[in-house]
Amino acid sequence: MTDTERAALKEKIKEEIVNIEKAIVPLLDATKPISPENSLGRISRMDAINNKGVAEAALRSAKTKLSKLQIALTKIDNPDFGNCSACKNPIRPARLMYMPESTRCVRCADRR
């Protein structure tokens, strides 16, 4: 990975971290408990509970990705960053730009 590619990837990771942090805020609000005293009808309450479940799944996914991006940002200056954790071959820069949190090349990720 060239220095230019590494710098572009670092900026991309920082940008994604900011975007995910912004996306987490409304998800936190959408996952608040639904009080039983709520004056919703039975169907509306069931719909609200279902929406809360969807928001909780999205929140878990966002937090996981945020954590992986933060780890990638701390490791980006390591000389072995960008190498597959399984086969040790370089991960293509296009894959890292698309999924900066990737630790495996496409071939090894498919085998998993």
ZAMAR-649484 format. One record per atom (N, C-alpha, C): x, y, z; residue in three letters; residue number from 1; atom name. Coordinates in Angstrom, 2 decimals. Layout:
! ZAMAR-649484
+---------+---------+---------+------+-----+------+
|    east |   north |      up | type | seq | atom |
+---------+---------+---------+------+-----+------+
|       X |       Y |       Z |  ALA | NUM |   CA |
...
+---------+---------+---------+------+-----+------+
***
This chain:
! ZAMAR-649484
+---------+---------+---------+------+-----+------+
|    east |   north |      up | type | seq | atom |
+---------+---------+---------+------+-----+------+
|    0.85 |   -1.18 |    0.00 |  MET |   1 |    N |
|    0.00 |    0.00 |    0.00 |  MET |   1 |   CA |
|    0.89 |    1.24 |    0.00 |  MET |   1 |    C |
|    0.62 |    2.14 |   -0.92 |  THR |   2 |    N |
|    1.43 |    3.35 |   -1.02 |  THR |   2 |   CA |
|    1.02 |    4.34 |    0.07 |  THR |   2 |    C |
|    1.87 |    5.33 |    0.27 |  ASP |   3 |    N |
|    1.58 |    6.36 |    1.27 |  ASP |   3 |   CA |
|    0.32 |    7.15 |    0.90 |  ASP |   3 |    C |
|    0.12 |    7.39 |   -0.39 |  THR |   4 |    N |
|   -1.06 |    8.11 |   -0.86 |  THR |   4 |   CA |
|   -2.32 |    7.31 |   -0.59 |  THR |   4 |    C |
|   -2.27 |    6.01 |   -0.88 |  GLU |   5 |    N |
|   -3.42 |    5.14 |   -0.61 |  GLU |   5 |   CA |
|   -3.71 |    5.06 |    0.88 |  GLU |   5 |    C |
|   -2.65 |    5.00 |    1.68 |  ARG |   6 |    N |
|   -2.80 |    4.93 |    3.13 |  ARG |   6 |   CA |
|   -3.44 |    6.21 |    3.67 |  ARG |   6 |    C |
|   -3.01 |    7.36 |    3.15 |  ALA |   7 |    N |
|   -3.57 |    8.64 |    3.59 |  ALA |   7 |   CA |
|   -5.04 |    8.77 |    3.19 |  ALA |   7 |    C |
|   -5.36 |    8.34 |    1.97 |  ALA |   8 |    N |
|   -6.75 |    8.39 |    1.51 |  ALA |   8 |   CA |
|   -7.62 |    7.45 |    2.35 |  ALA |   8 |    C |
|   -7.10 |    6.30 |    2.68 |  LEU |   9 |    N |
|   -7.84 |    5.34 |    3.49 |  LEU |   9 |   CA |
|   -8.05 |    5.88 |    4.90 |  LEU |   9 |    C |
|   -7.04 |    6.54 |    5.44 |  LYS |  10 |    N |
|   -7.16 |    7.12 |    6.78 |  LYS |  10 |   CA |
|   -8.28 |    8.17 |    6.80 |  LYS |  10 |    C |
|   -8.33 |    9.01 |    5.78 |  GLU |  11 |    N |
|   -9.40 |   10.01 |    5.70 |  GLU |  11 |   CA |
|  -10.76 |    9.36 |    5.55 |  GLU |  11 |    C |
|  -10.84 |    8.31 |    4.76 |  LYS |  12 |    N |
|  -12.10 |    7.58 |    4.56 |  LYS |  12 |   CA |
|  -12.57 |    6.98 |    5.88 |  LYS |  12 |    C |
|  -11.66 |    6.40 |    6.65 |  ILE |  13 |    N |
|  -12.02 |    5.81 |    7.94 |  ILE |  13 |   CA |
|  -12.54 |    6.89 |    8.88 |  ILE |  13 |    C |
|  -11.84 |    8.01 |    8.94 |  LYS |  14 |    N |
|  -12.28 |    9.11 |    9.82 |  LYS |  14 |   CA |
|  -13.66 |    9.61 |    9.42 |  LYS |  14 |    C |
|  -13.89 |    9.72 |    8.12 |  GLU |  15 |    N |
|  -15.19 |   10.17 |    7.62 |  GLU |  15 |   CA |
|  -16.29 |    9.18 |    7.99 |  GLU |  15 |    C |
|  -16.02 |    7.90 |    7.84 |  GLU |  16 |    N |
|  -17.01 |    6.88 |    8.18 |  GLU |  16 |   CA |
|  -17.30 |    6.86 |    9.67 |  GLU |  16 |    C |
|  -16.28 |    7.07 |   10.49 |  ILE |  17 |    N |
|  -16.47 |    7.11 |   11.94 |  ILE |  17 |   CA |
|  -17.42 |    8.24 |   12.30 |  ILE |  17 |    C |
|  -17.21 |    9.41 |   11.72 |  VAL |  18 |    N |
|  -18.08 |   10.55 |   11.99 |  VAL |  18 |   CA |
|  -19.51 |   10.25 |   11.54 |  VAL |  18 |    C |
|  -19.66 |    9.67 |   10.36 |  ASN |  19 |    N |
|  -21.00 |    9.36 |    9.85 |  ASN |  19 |   CA |
|  -21.72 |    8.34 |   10.73 |  ASN |  19 |    C |
|  -21.00 |    7.32 |   11.18 |  ILE |  20 |    N |
|  -21.63 |    6.31 |   12.03 |  ILE |  20 |   CA |
|  -22.00 |    6.90 |   13.38 |  ILE |  20 |    C |
|  -21.13 |    7.74 |   13.93 |  GLU |  21 |    N |
|  -21.45 |    8.37 |   15.21 |  GLU |  21 |   CA |
|  -22.71 |    9.23 |   15.10 |  GLU |  21 |    C |
|  -22.88 |    9.90 |   13.96 |  LYS |  22 |    N |
|  -24.10 |   10.69 |   13.74 |  LYS |  22 |   CA |
|  -25.31 |    9.78 |   13.59 |  LYS |  22 |    C |
|  -25.15 |    8.64 |   12.93 |  ALA |  23 |    N |
|  -26.26 |    7.71 |   12.71 |  ALA |  23 |   CA |
|  -26.68 |    7.01 |   14.00 |  ALA |  23 |    C |
|  -25.78 |    6.87 |   14.95 |  ILE |  24 |    N |
|  -26.08 |    6.19 |   16.21 |  ILE |  24 |   CA |
|  -27.04 |    7.00 |   17.07 |  ILE |  24 |    C |
|  -26.96 |    8.31 |   17.01 |  VAL |  25 |    N |
|  -27.78 |    9.16 |   17.87 |  VAL |  25 |   CA |
|  -29.28 |    8.90 |   17.69 |  VAL |  25 |    C |
|  -29.83 |    8.93 |   16.47 |  PRO |  26 |    N |
|  -31.26 |    8.63 |   16.34 |  PRO |  26 |   CA |
|  -31.60 |    7.17 |   16.65 |  PRO |  26 |    C |
|  -30.65 |    6.28 |   16.44 |  LEU |  27 |    N |
|  -30.90 |    4.88 |   16.77 |  LEU |  27 |   CA |
|  -31.03 |    4.68 |   18.27 |  LEU |  27 |    C |
|  -30.24 |    5.40 |   19.03 |  LEU |  28 |    N |
|  -30.36 |    5.33 |   20.48 |  LEU |  28 |   CA |
|  -31.74 |    5.78 |   20.94 |  LEU |  28 |    C |
|  -32.25 |    6.81 |   20.29 |  ASP |  29 |    N |
|  -33.57 |    7.31 |   20.63 |  ASP |  29 |   CA |
|  -34.66 |    6.30 |   20.24 |  ASP |  29 |    C |
|  -34.47 |    5.64 |   19.12 |  ALA |  30 |    N |
|  -35.46 |    4.68 |   18.62 |  ALA |  30 |   CA |
|  -35.47 |    3.38 |   19.41 |  ALA |  30 |    C |
|  -34.46 |    3.15 |   20.23 |  THR |  31 |    N |
|  -34.39 |    1.91 |   21.00 |  THR |  31 |   CA |
|  -34.81 |    2.09 |   22.46 |  THR |  31 |    C |
|  -35.34 |    3.23 |   22.79 |  LYS |  32 |    N |
|  -35.83 |    3.45 |   24.16 |  LYS |  32 |   CA |
|  -37.01 |    2.52 |   24.42 |  LYS |  32 |    C |
|  -37.15 |    2.09 |   25.66 |  PRO |  33 |    N |
|  -38.27 |    1.20 |   25.99 |  PRO |  33 |   CA |
|  -39.63 |    1.85 |   25.70 |  PRO |  33 |    C |
|  -40.58 |    1.01 |   25.34 |  ILE |  34 |    N |
|  -41.95 |    1.47 |   25.09 |  ILE |  34 |   CA |
|  -42.74 |    1.18 |   26.34 |  ILE |  34 |    C |
|  -43.23 |    2.23 |   26.96 |  SER |  35 |    N |
|  -43.93 |    2.05 |   28.24 |  SER |  35 |   CA |
|  -45.28 |    1.38 |   28.00 |  SER |  35 |    C |
|  -45.69 |    0.50 |   28.93 |  PRO |  36 |    N |
|  -46.98 |   -0.19 |   28.79 |  PRO |  36 |   CA |
|  -48.16 |    0.77 |   28.96 |  PRO |  36 |    C |
|  -47.93 |    1.90 |   29.58 |  GLU |  37 |    N |
|  -49.01 |    2.87 |   29.78 |  GLU |  37 |   CA |
|  -49.26 |    3.71 |   28.54 |  GLU |  37 |    C |
|  -48.47 |    3.47 |   27.50 |  ASN |  38 |    N |
|  -48.61 |    4.22 |   26.27 |  ASN |  38 |   CA |
|  -50.02 |    4.03 |   25.72 |  ASN |  38 |    C |
|  -50.62 |    5.08 |   25.25 |  SER |  39 |    N |
|  -52.02 |    5.00 |   24.80 |  SER |  39 |   CA |
|  -52.11 |    4.57 |   23.34 |  SER |  39 |    C |
|  -51.28 |    3.63 |   22.96 |  LEU |  40 |    N |
|  -51.33 |    3.09 |   21.61 |  LEU |  40 |   CA |
|  -52.32 |    1.93 |   21.57 |  LEU |  40 |    C |
|  -52.88 |    1.71 |   20.43 |  GLY |  41 |    N |
|  -53.72 |    0.53 |   20.26 |  GLY |  41 |   CA |
|  -52.85 |   -0.71 |   20.23 |  GLY |  41 |    C |
|  -53.47 |   -1.89 |   20.28 |  ARG |  42 |    N |
|  -52.72 |   -3.14 |   20.32 |  ARG |  42 |   CA |
|  -51.82 |   -3.29 |   19.09 |  ARG |  42 |    C |
|  -52.36 |   -3.04 |   17.91 |  ILE |  43 |    N |
|  -51.57 |   -3.17 |   16.68 |  ILE |  43 |   CA |
|  -50.47 |   -2.12 |   16.63 |  ILE |  43 |    C |
|  -50.78 |   -0.90 |   17.01 |  SER |  44 |    N |
|  -49.78 |    0.17 |   17.00 |  SER |  44 |   CA |
|  -48.65 |   -0.13 |   17.97 |  SER |  44 |    C |
|  -48.98 |   -0.70 |   19.11 |  ARG |  45 |    N |
|  -47.97 |   -1.05 |   20.11 |  ARG |  45 |   CA |
|  -47.08 |   -2.17 |   19.56 |  ARG |  45 |    C |
|  -47.68 |   -3.17 |   18.93 |  MET |  46 |    N |
|  -46.91 |   -4.26 |   18.35 |  MET |  46 |   CA |
|  -45.98 |   -3.73 |   17.26 |  MET |  46 |    C |
|  -46.47 |   -2.80 |   16.47 |  ASP |  47 |    N |
|  -45.66 |   -2.19 |   15.42 |  ASP |  47 |   CA |
|  -44.49 |   -1.41 |   16.03 |  ASP |  47 |    C |
|  -44.76 |   -0.68 |   17.11 |  ALA |  48 |    N |
|  -43.72 |    0.08 |   17.79 |  ALA |  48 |   CA |
|  -42.65 |   -0.86 |   18.36 |  ALA |  48 |    C |
|  -43.08 |   -1.99 |   18.92 |  ILE |  49 |    N |
|  -42.14 |   -2.96 |   19.46 |  ILE |  49 |   CA |
|  -41.29 |   -3.57 |   18.34 |  ILE |  49 |    C |
|  -41.94 |   -3.87 |   17.22 |  ASN |  50 |    N |
|  -41.20 |   -4.40 |   16.06 |  ASN |  50 |   CA |
|  -40.18 |   -3.38 |   15.55 |  ASN |  50 |    C |
|  -40.59 |   -2.12 |   15.44 |  ASN |  51 |    N |
|  -39.67 |   -1.07 |   14.98 |  ASN |  51 |   CA |
|  -38.50 |   -0.90 |   15.94 |  ASN |  51 |    C |
|  -38.77 |   -1.06 |   17.23 |  LYS |  52 |    N |
|  -37.71 |   -0.97 |   18.24 |  LYS |  52 |   CA |
|  -36.71 |   -2.09 |   18.03 |  LYS |  52 |    C |
|  -37.20 |   -3.30 |   17.73 |  GLY |  53 |    N |
|  -36.30 |   -4.43 |   17.48 |  GLY |  53 |   CA |
|  -35.42 |   -4.21 |   16.26 |  GLY |  53 |    C |
|  -36.00 |   -3.65 |   15.22 |  VAL |  54 |    N |
|  -35.23 |   -3.34 |   14.01 |  VAL |  54 |   CA |
|  -34.16 |   -2.29 |   14.33 |  VAL |  54 |    C |
|  -34.55 |   -1.28 |   15.10 |  ALA |  55 |    N |
|  -33.60 |   -0.23 |   15.47 |  ALA |  55 |   CA |
|  -32.48 |   -0.79 |   16.35 |  ALA |  55 |    C |
|  -32.81 |   -1.73 |   17.23 |  GLU |  56 |    N |
|  -31.78 |   -2.34 |   18.08 |  GLU |  56 |   CA |
|  -30.77 |   -3.12 |   17.24 |  GLU |  56 |    C |
|  -31.25 |   -3.84 |   16.24 |  ALA |  57 |    N |
|  -30.34 |   -4.59 |   15.36 |  ALA |  57 |   CA |
|  -29.45 |   -3.62 |   14.58 |  ALA |  57 |    C |
|  -30.02 |   -2.55 |   14.09 |  ALA |  58 |    N |
|  -29.24 |   -1.55 |   13.35 |  ALA |  58 |   CA |
|  -28.21 |   -0.89 |   14.27 |  ALA |  58 |    C |
|  -28.59 |   -0.64 |   15.52 |  LEU |  59 |    N |
|  -27.68 |   -0.03 |   16.48 |  LEU |  59 |   CA |
|  -26.50 |   -0.98 |   16.78 |  LEU |  59 |    C |
|  -26.79 |   -2.26 |   16.98 |  ARG |  60 |    N |
|  -25.71 |   -3.23 |   17.22 |  ARG |  60 |   CA |
|  -24.75 |   -3.28 |   16.04 |  ARG |  60 |    C |
|  -25.31 |   -3.29 |   14.84 |  SER |  61 |    N |
|  -24.48 |   -3.33 |   13.64 |  SER |  61 |   CA |
|  -23.62 |   -2.08 |   13.53 |  SER |  61 |    C |
|  -24.20 |   -0.92 |   13.79 |  ALA |  62 |    N |
|  -23.45 |    0.34 |   13.71 |  ALA |  62 |   CA |
|  -22.34 |    0.39 |   14.75 |  ALA |  62 |    C |
|  -22.63 |   -0.07 |   15.96 |  LYS |  63 |    N |
|  -21.61 |   -0.06 |   17.02 |  LYS |  63 |   CA |
|  -20.47 |   -1.02 |   16.68 |  LYS |  63 |    C |
|  -20.80 |   -2.17 |   16.11 |  THR |  64 |    N |
|  -19.77 |   -3.13 |   15.73 |  THR |  64 |   CA |
|  -18.87 |   -2.54 |   14.65 |  THR |  64 |    C |
|  -19.49 |   -1.94 |   13.64 |  LYS |  65 |    N |
|  -18.70 |   -1.34 |   12.56 |  LYS |  65 |   CA |
|  -17.85 |   -0.19 |   13.08 |  LYS |  65 |    C |
|  -18.41 |    0.63 |   13.98 |  LEU |  66 |    N |
|  -17.66 |    1.74 |   14.56 |  LEU |  66 |   CA |
|  -16.44 |    1.22 |   15.30 |  LEU |  66 |    C |
|  -16.62 |    0.17 |   16.07 |  SER |  67 |    N |
|  -15.50 |   -0.42 |   16.81 |  SER |  67 |   CA |
|  -14.42 |   -0.92 |   15.87 |  SER |  67 |    C |
|  -14.82 |   -1.62 |   14.81 |  LYS |  68 |    N |
|  -13.85 |   -2.13 |   13.83 |  LYS |  68 |   CA |
|  -13.11 |   -1.00 |   13.12 |  LYS |  68 |    C |
|  -13.83 |    0.07 |   12.80 |  LEU |  69 |    N |
|  -13.19 |    1.21 |   12.14 |  LEU |  69 |   CA |
|  -12.19 |    1.89 |   13.08 |  LEU |  69 |    C |
|  -12.54 |    2.01 |   14.35 |  GLN |  70 |    N |
|  -11.63 |    2.63 |   15.30 |  GLN |  70 |   CA |
|  -10.37 |    1.79 |   15.47 |  GLN |  70 |    C |
|  -10.53 |    0.48 |   15.46 |  ILE |  71 |    N |
|   -9.36 |   -0.41 |   15.54 |  ILE |  71 |   CA |
|   -8.50 |   -0.24 |   14.28 |  ILE |  71 |    C |
|   -9.15 |   -0.20 |   13.12 |  ALA |  72 |    N |
|   -8.40 |   -0.02 |   11.87 |  ALA |  72 |   CA |
|   -7.64 |    1.30 |   11.87 |  ALA |  72 |    C |
|   -8.25 |    2.34 |   12.40 |  LEU |  73 |    N |
|   -7.59 |    3.65 |   12.45 |  LEU |  73 |   CA |
|   -6.35 |    3.61 |   13.34 |  LEU |  73 |    C |
|   -6.41 |    2.87 |   14.43 |  THR |  74 |    N |
|   -5.23 |    2.78 |   15.31 |  THR |  74 |   CA |
|   -4.12 |    1.95 |   14.68 |  THR |  74 |    C |
|   -4.49 |    1.01 |   13.80 |  LYS |  75 |    N |
|   -3.49 |    0.11 |   13.21 |  LYS |  75 |   CA |
|   -3.02 |    0.53 |   11.82 |  LYS |  75 |    C |
|   -3.59 |    1.59 |   11.27 |  ILE |  76 |    N |
|   -3.30 |    1.94 |    9.87 |  ILE |  76 |   CA |
|   -1.83 |    2.29 |    9.63 |  ILE |  76 |    C |
|   -1.14 |    2.77 |   10.63 |  ASP |  77 |    N |
|    0.26 |    3.15 |   10.45 |  ASP |  77 |   CA |
|    1.22 |    1.99 |   10.67 |  ASP |  77 |    C |
|    0.70 |    0.83 |   11.09 |  ASN |  78 |    N |
|    1.55 |   -0.35 |   11.23 |  ASN |  78 |   CA |
|    1.99 |   -0.84 |    9.85 |  ASN |  78 |    C |
|    3.20 |   -1.32 |    9.72 |  PRO |  79 |    N |
|    3.68 |   -1.77 |    8.41 |  PRO |  79 |   CA |
|    2.89 |   -2.95 |    7.85 |  PRO |  79 |    C |
|    2.31 |   -3.78 |    8.72 |  ASP |  80 |    N |
|    1.57 |   -4.94 |    8.23 |  ASP |  80 |   CA |
|    0.08 |   -4.64 |    8.02 |  ASP |  80 |    C |
|   -0.34 |   -3.40 |    8.20 |  PHE |  81 |    N |
|   -1.74 |   -3.05 |    7.93 |  PHE |  81 |   CA |
|   -2.01 |   -3.21 |    6.43 |  PHE |  81 |    C |
|   -3.14 |   -3.78 |    6.11 |  GLY |  82 |    N |
|   -3.48 |   -3.99 |    4.71 |  GLY |  82 |   CA |
|   -3.09 |   -5.37 |    4.21 |  GLY |  82 |    C |
|   -2.51 |   -6.17 |    5.10 |  ASN |  83 |    N |
|   -2.20 |   -7.56 |    4.75 |  ASN |  83 |   CA |
|   -3.27 |   -8.45 |    5.37 |  ASN |  83 |    C |
|   -3.62 |   -9.49 |    4.65 |  CYS |  84 |    N |
|   -4.64 |  -10.43 |    5.09 |  CYS |  84 |   CA |
|   -4.18 |  -11.12 |    6.37 |  CYS |  84 |    C |
|   -5.08 |  -11.22 |    7.35 |  SER |  85 |    N |
|   -4.72 |  -11.87 |    8.61 |  SER |  85 |   CA |
|   -4.60 |  -13.38 |    8.46 |  SER |  85 |    C |
|   -5.14 |  -13.95 |    7.40 |  ALA |  86 |    N |
|   -5.08 |  -15.40 |    7.20 |  ALA |  86 |   CA |
|   -3.89 |  -15.80 |    6.32 |  ALA |  86 |    C |
|   -3.81 |  -15.25 |    5.11 |  CYS |  87 |    N |
|   -2.77 |  -15.69 |    4.15 |  CYS |  87 |   CA |
|   -1.57 |  -14.74 |    4.10 |  CYS |  87 |    C |
|   -1.69 |  -13.59 |    4.74 |  LYS |  88 |    N |
|   -0.61 |  -12.59 |    4.82 |  LYS |  88 |   CA |
|   -0.32 |  -11.87 |    3.50 |  LYS |  88 |    C |
|   -1.11 |  -12.13 |    2.46 |  ASN |  89 |    N |
|   -0.97 |  -11.40 |    1.19 |  ASN |  89 |   CA |
|   -1.64 |  -10.03 |    1.32 |  ASN |  89 |    C |
|   -1.22 |   -9.05 |    0.51 |  PRO |  90 |    N |
|   -1.84 |   -7.72 |    0.58 |  PRO |  90 |   CA |
|   -3.33 |   -7.77 |    0.20 |  PRO |  90 |    C |
|   -4.11 |   -7.02 |    0.95 |  ILE |  91 |    N |
|   -5.53 |   -6.84 |    0.61 |  ILE |  91 |   CA |
|   -5.57 |   -5.73 |   -0.42 |  ILE |  91 |    C |
|   -6.37 |   -5.92 |   -1.46 |  ARG |  92 |    N |
|   -6.43 |   -4.90 |   -2.52 |  ARG |  92 |   CA |
|   -6.91 |   -3.57 |   -1.95 |  ARG |  92 |    C |
|   -6.28 |   -2.45 |   -2.38 |  PRO |  93 |    N |
|   -6.68 |   -1.13 |   -1.89 |  PRO |  93 |   CA |
|   -8.16 |   -0.82 |   -2.16 |  PRO |  93 |    C |
|   -8.72 |   -1.31 |   -3.26 |  ALA |  94 |    N |
|  -10.13 |   -1.05 |   -3.55 |  ALA |  94 |   CA |
|  -11.02 |   -1.69 |   -2.49 |  ALA |  94 |    C |
|  -10.66 |   -2.88 |   -2.02 |  ARG |  95 |    N |
|  -11.45 |   -3.53 |   -0.97 |  ARG |  95 |   CA |
|  -11.35 |   -2.73 |    0.33 |  ARG |  95 |    C |
|  -10.16 |   -2.27 |    0.64 |  LEU |  96 |    N |
|  -10.00 |   -1.49 |    1.87 |  LEU |  96 |   CA |
|  -10.74 |   -0.15 |    1.79 |  LEU |  96 |    C |
|  -10.81 |    0.44 |    0.61 |  MET |  97 |    N |
|  -11.57 |    1.68 |    0.48 |  MET |  97 |   CA |
|  -13.07 |    1.42 |    0.64 |  MET |  97 |    C |
|  -13.52 |    0.27 |    0.17 |  TYR |  98 |    N |
|  -14.94 |   -0.08 |    0.29 |  TYR |  98 |   CA |
|  -15.28 |   -0.55 |    1.70 |  TYR |  98 |    C |
|  -14.40 |   -1.36 |    2.27 |  MET |  99 |    N |
|  -14.59 |   -1.89 |    3.62 |  MET |  99 |   CA |
|  -13.30 |   -1.69 |    4.42 |  MET |  99 |    C |
|  -13.09 |   -0.49 |    4.94 |  PRO | 100 |    N |
|  -11.82 |   -0.21 |    5.63 |  PRO | 100 |   CA |
|  -11.55 |   -1.11 |    6.83 |  PRO | 100 |    C |
|  -12.60 |   -1.70 |    7.37 |  GLU | 101 |    N |
|  -12.42 |   -2.56 |    8.55 |  GLU | 101 |   CA |
|  -12.00 |   -3.98 |    8.18 |  GLU | 101 |    C |
|  -11.83 |   -4.26 |    6.88 |  SER | 102 |    N |
|  -11.47 |   -5.61 |    6.42 |  SER | 102 |   CA |
|  -10.11 |   -6.02 |    6.96 |  SER | 102 |    C |
|  -10.05 |   -7.27 |    7.43 |  THR | 103 |    N |
|   -8.78 |   -7.83 |    7.88 |  THR | 103 |   CA |
|   -8.38 |   -9.03 |    7.04 |  THR | 103 |    C |
|   -9.26 |   -9.41 |    6.10 |  ARG | 104 |    N |
|   -8.98 |  -10.55 |    5.22 |  ARG | 104 |   CA |
|   -9.18 |  -10.16 |    3.77 |  ARG | 104 |    C |
|   -8.42 |  -10.80 |    2.90 |  CYS | 105 |    N |
|   -8.61 |  -10.58 |    1.46 |  CYS | 105 |   CA |
|   -9.91 |  -11.26 |    1.03 |  CYS | 105 |    C |
|  -10.36 |  -10.99 |   -0.17 |  VAL | 106 |    N |
|  -11.61 |  -11.54 |   -0.65 |  VAL | 106 |   CA |
|  -11.58 |  -13.07 |   -0.62 |  VAL | 106 |    C |
|  -10.50 |  -13.65 |   -1.08 |  ARG | 107 |    N |
|  -10.40 |  -15.11 |   -1.13 |  ARG | 107 |   CA |
|  -10.53 |  -15.73 |    0.27 |  ARG | 107 |    C |
|   -9.82 |  -15.20 |    1.24 |  CYS | 108 |    N |
|   -9.88 |  -15.76 |    2.61 |  CYS | 108 |   CA |
|  -11.22 |  -15.46 |    3.27 |  CYS | 108 |    C |
|  -11.81 |  -14.33 |    2.97 |  ALA | 109 |    N |
|  -13.11 |  -13.98 |    3.53 |  ALA | 109 |   CA |
|  -14.19 |  -14.92 |    3.00 |  ALA | 109 |    C |
|  -14.06 |  -15.35 |    1.75 |  ASP | 110 |    N |
|  -15.02 |  -16.30 |    1.19 |  ASP | 110 |   CA |
|  -14.91 |  -17.67 |    1.84 |  ASP | 110 |    C |
|  -13.73 |  -18.05 |    2.22 |  ARG | 111 |    N |
|  -13.51 |  -19.37 |    2.84 |  ARG | 111 |   CA |
|  -14.07 |  -19.44 |    4.25 |  ARG | 111 |    C |
|  -14.19 |  -18.34 |    4.88 |  ARG | 112 |    N |
|  -14.62 |  -18.27 |    6.27 |  ARG | 112 |   CA |
|  -16.02 |  -18.60 |    6.45 |  ARG | 112 |    C |
+---------+---------+---------+------+-----+------+
***
